[in-house]
Amino acid sequence: MDNVFEKLLNWQKDAKAGAAGLHAIIHSYCRFMASNGIHVCRATLALSTLHPQIQALRYVWYDDQRDGGRFPSPALFLRRIHHLDGCTVDEAWMSHGAKDTLPFRQSPFWRLIEGAPRLSFRLQPSVQHEFSVLDDLAAQGATQYAAYPLPAMDGQISLVSREPQGFDDAAMAFIETSLSSLALLLDGAIKDLVLGTVLDCYVGTSPGLEIRQGNIRPGAMLDLHGAIWFSDIRGYSAASQRYAPAEFIERLNAYYECLVPIIYAHHGEVLKFIGDAVLAIFADNHPDNEREACGNAFAAARAANLALVERGIEFDHGIGLHVGQFQFGNVGSLRRMDFTVIGNEVNVAARIEAQCSLRSQRMLMSEAFVEQCGAPAELVARTPLKGIAGDFALYAPA
């Protein structure tokens, strides 16, 4: 047994040093099993997360290269297929409700969730098994299926053999001993994944990256260039009084679900929801040529306005587009901090948006933005902007 623990400690150390994500850990684990005479042809890992978008993670490892095929759950959020050393890892992130789907409740893992300490089935191609997945595996030549809850975490793993003898008693004992080491690695990787995706979800990709790199001191700012988007919903206050809170939030989220993916699809980034307003940036590293950033922002605004109409979204809005330099970084106090963008150009974008309602326009652009963007535009007004020195020429798409 001491030799088993030594092997596990060495593997755990090597896997921690070399792993680049959960898919790499499960691949390393299955290869480690093979190096110790336990030949796994397929392994399935199911993990739960504390995450606003993702309820469950599922990884299926195969000892050959293949495509993923049809995905069995309607709760799919994201899927990636990894090919490593001639093997395949099918990675899937699933949204909330994944554990309530019929395929999951009819799986062996559900039995583990209900309290079974482990499951083991000998498989035969001509026999109907307790679970349909076992029939499928038997038809593919598998001889044994074993499943376990992972120690000290909300997760399950199954291992499948196609060896004639399946997993003998020594192999089963080795597998059970190995699960604590596997769970420790998985727990750390899940925390890293959740931290990264939660930061991305709540503060944005760029702020999340800055936080993870340690740039969290109050007042630490970056000088950036690019296009600035500021949009605001029209009739927000009246709508909030017209609907019950739950229905209002549902309608508001439908608006955001329409708008936000379009911004990201055009290489923008939403930094803030300010009440009913959206602040987004389309950053660019070339302050003397912002044509690409402005073109992306313009295309996103046109696509968003079209999508709101096509999808029948109740809320409409005005969009103010401007371009220039702004500061991005950490502001606040030691008790409460926030990543945001500040600067005169951000204020200009907000003031331009405020003119949309006055001018009966869904999109208005500054002269600087139009010059960089190059899209056809027509002058709507030349007017002062509240709190901003000078007059500004405002343009709408031609």
N, C-alpha and C positions, 0 to 999 in steps of 0.2 A: 504493500500500500504506500510506503514511503516513496517508492519509485514513481508511483502514479502521481502523487502530489508534486514531486519534483518536475515531472513532465508538464503538469498543468501550470505550475508557476513559470516555467521557462516559456511555455506557449503564451501565457497571459502577458508576460513582459514583451515578447516579440510582437504579439498581435497589437498591443497598445502602441508600440513604437511605429508600426507599419500601417495600421488601419487608417483609412480615410473615409470613415462613415460606417453606418450600420451594415450596408451591403458587403463591405470589405471584411467586417468582423465575422459575419455568418459564413462567408467564403473561407476565411482562415480557419474557422472552427471545423468545417467539414473536411478540409484538407488535413487538419491535425488528427481528426478521427481516422482518416485513411492511413496516415503514417503510423498509427497504432493498431492497424489491422482491422479497423471497424469501417467497412466500406459502405458509405451512404450514397444512394443514387439520387435522393431528393430529400430536402429538409425545408420545413415551413416554419416561419417565425411570425408570431402575432404579438403586437405590443400596443398597449394603450398609452395615451399621452394626455397631459394637461395643457390644452392648446385651444385657442379660440376658433381655429379653422379645422383642425384635424383631431379626430377621435381615436383613430387606430392606424398602425403601420403594419404592413404585411410584406414579408420577404420570402420568396420561394427560390431555393437553390437547386440547380440541376447539375449533374456531373458531365453534361455535354453542352454544346452550343445549340440554341434554339431561339425562336421568337416567342413572345409571350402568349400569343393566342388571344382568344376572347376573354375579357375580364368578367368574373362571375357576379360581382356586386354592383348595384346601382349607385353606391355611395362613393365611387371613385373620385378623388380630388386631383391626384397627380400620379403618373406612372412613368417609371424609367426601367429600361432593360440594360443590364451591365454584363459584359463578357470579360471574364477573368480567367486566364490560364486554361483556356479551352472549356470553361464552365460558364454557367449562366446564373445571374441573380435577377429575378423579376421583383422590382421594388414598387410598392403601391402605398400611397397615402390616401386614407379614406376620411371623409367628412363625418360630422356627427349624424348618428343614425345607423352607422355601419354595423354596430352590434345588434341592431334590431332587425336586420334583414333576414329573410328566410334561409338563404344559403349558410349564413354563419350559425344560426340556431339549429340547423340540421347537421352541423359539423362535429367531429370529435372534440374540438376545442371547447364547445359549449358544455360538454360533459365535465371537462376540467374546471371550467368556471363554476359549475354547480357543486364542485367539491371533490371530484375524483382525484386521488393522489397520483395516478398514472394510468395509461391505457396501453395495452399491447394486443395486437391481433396478428395471427398467422393468416396469410392470404393465399387463396387458391382461385384460379381463373374460372372454375366451373361452379363456384359456390356463391350464393347471395349473402353479402355481409351486412352487418348492422348499419353501416353508413355507406352511402352511394359512392363517396370518394374512394373507399376501399375496393369497391368493385372495379372502378376505373384503374386504380393502381395495379390490382391483380391482373387485369387484362393486358397491362403493359409489362408484365413479367416480374412485378414486385412480389416478395415472399413474406415480408414482415413490416408492420407499421407500429411504431412506438411513439407515444406522446406524453409530455410532462408539463406541469406548471413550472415556471421559472422561479427560483427561490427569491424571496424578498422583493418581488416586483410584480406588476400586473402584466403578465405575459405568458405565452405558451409556445412550446416548440414540438414539432414532430419530426421524426427521422424514419426514413424508408430504406429498406435493404432489398436488393435483388439476388443476394447470395443464396445458394440452395438451403443453407442452414439458418438463414436470417441472422438475428442477433442472439448469440448464446448467452448463458448466465453471466459469464465474465464480461462480455461486451455490455450487457445491460447495467452491470455494476459500474463499469468504467464511465458509461454515459451519465448515470446518476451522479457520480462523483464530480464529473466535469461541469455540471450545470451551474454550480456556484461561481466558478471562474468566468464562465460565459456571461452570467447575469451581471457580474461586476463591470465587465467591459461594456455590455449593452447599456447599463444604467448611466455610465458616464457619457456614452455617445448620444443617448436620448436627450440628456440634459443639454449637451452642446447643440443638438439639432433644434430643440425647443427654444433655447435661448436665441439662436439665430433667427428662426422663423417668427418668434413672437416680437423680437425687436423690429424685424422687417415689417410685420403686420401693423404694429402700433406706432412706430416712429419713422418708418421708411427705410429703404435699403441703404442709402448713404449715411443717415444718422446712425443706423444700426452698426454699420461698418466702423464708424468713428468711435462708437461706444466700445465695441469689441477690441479695438486697437488701443484703448485706454485714453482717448482724447475726451475726457469728461470733466476737465477743470473748468469752473465757471469763467466765462470771458474768452475762452479759446475759440477763435474764429478763423474760418477759411475765406479767402477772397475768390469768388466764382463769377463766371460770366455766362450769359445765356438768356433764353426767353423766359418770361415770367407770366404765368396764367393765374388770373384771379376771377372766379366765377361766383355768382350769388343767385340763389333761388328767388323767383318772383312769387309773391303771394304767400310767402312762408307763414307769416303770422296768422293770416286769415285761415289757411289750411289747418294750422295747429289747433284752431278753435272749432273747426268744422267737423273734425274726426275724433273718435275716441283715441286715447294715447296709443294703444296697440296697433290700431289700423293706420294711424299717422306714421308710426315708426316703420311699418311694413311698406308704406308708399314711399317714405323717404329713402329706405334702403334700396328699393327698386330703382330710384333715381341714381343713387351712388353706384349700384351694380352695373348700371348702364354706362356711367361716366368714367369711373376709375379704370376699368380694364382698357378703355380706349386710350386714355392718357399713357398708360404703361406700354401699350402696343406701339405707340409712336415715340418711344424712348424718353418719355417724361417720367416724373416722379411726384406723387402727391405727398406734400409735407404736412399739411394740416387740414382738418375740418374745423372751421371757425364758425360754430353755430351751423348756419345753412350755407356757408361759403366754403369754397375749395381753393387752397393755395397750392400751386404746382410749379415745378421748374423743369426746364429743358436745358440742362447744363451743357456748356461747350468750352473746350480748352483753347479756342482761338478768338480772343477778344476783338481782333480786327476783321474777322469774317464769321458772323453768326448766322450765315445763310441757312445752314443745315438745321441748327437749333430752332430758328424761327419757322423754317419750313415744316418741321415736325410739329411745332405747336399749332401752326395754322391748320395743318391737315387734321390734327386731333380735334380742334375746335369744330371744323366743318363736319367731321365724322360724328362727333358727339351730338351736334344739333340735329343732324339727320336721323341718328339712332333714336333720339328722344321722341321724334315724330313717328317713326316707323314702328316703334314698340308701344306706342300709345301711353308713354309715361306722362302722368298728370302734371308733374312739375316742369316748368320751363325756367330759363335762367338768362342772365346776361354774362358774357365773357369779356374781360379786359385783357389784352395782350400787349406786352411791352418787352423791351430788351435792354440789357445793360449789365452793370456790375452790381453784385450784392454780396453781403456777408452771411456766411452760413456757419452756425456753431452753437455753442452751449451758453445759454443765458439763464439767469435766475439766482437763487440763493443756495446755500449748502443744504437747506432742508428740502427744496423742491426746484429741480432744474428741467430745462426743456431745450431740445434742439429746434432751431427755427432759422428763417432767413430774415434779415433786416436790411435796411438801407433805403435811400430815397427812391430808387427804381421800383422797389416793392410797393411803396406808397403810391407811386404813379400808377402802377397796374391796378391797384384797388380803386383809385379815383376814376380811372378810365371805365372800369366796370360800372361804377355808380352812374355814369352818364348813359349807359345802355337803356335803362328804363326811361330816362328823360328824352332820349332821342328815338325811342321805339325801335331799338336794334338788339339783336341777340348776340352780336359780336362787334366790338370796336377795337381798333388797333392804333398804337401811336405811330407817328411819322417815322421814328427810328426803326420800329418793327417792320413797317411796310417796306422801307428801303432795303433792309436786310433780307426780308422774306422773298420779295420779288413777285408776289402774287398780285393779280389785278385787284385794284382797290379804288374806291371813290371817296372823295372828301365829304364828310358829313357835317363837320363843324370845326371852327377854331375858337377855343374857349379856355378860360382859366379853370384850373382844377383846385378844389378846396384844399387849402393849406400848402399848395405847391406854387412856387414863384413862376411867373410868366404865363403865356398862352400856349395851348397845345392843339395841334391839328389832329383830329380824330378821323379815322377812316373805317369804312365798312367794306366787306368783300364786294367786288364789282359783279 
